[in-house]
């Protein structure tokens, strides 16, 4: 999470999320700030059964600084991953090893 805070008043701070959260759904969502995540979590917590989403909501409502924001985002990421809803960044394929060719002409004084 990168530093970047907007004070929204009433003790609520809004932090940038970097990398952004990509959430699988209809439609997929991309959340870039903690206030966007807070609204998303509130919606999900209303219809969810059990305490899990309410616990995540409590963490986002209690954000006071960048550290507590990072902790809340990590807990949300773990929950989304467990539910199969976190879209992870695409990783690059490993580079294939390229075979080196000796391009010096035969009989050259620079040949290997």
ABEGO torsion letter per residue (X at the ends): XBBEBBBAEGGBBBBBBOBBBBBBEOBBBBBABAAAAAAAAAAAAAABBEAAAAAAAAAAAABABAAAAAAAAAAAAAAAAAAGABBBBBBBBBBBBBBBBBABBBGBAABX
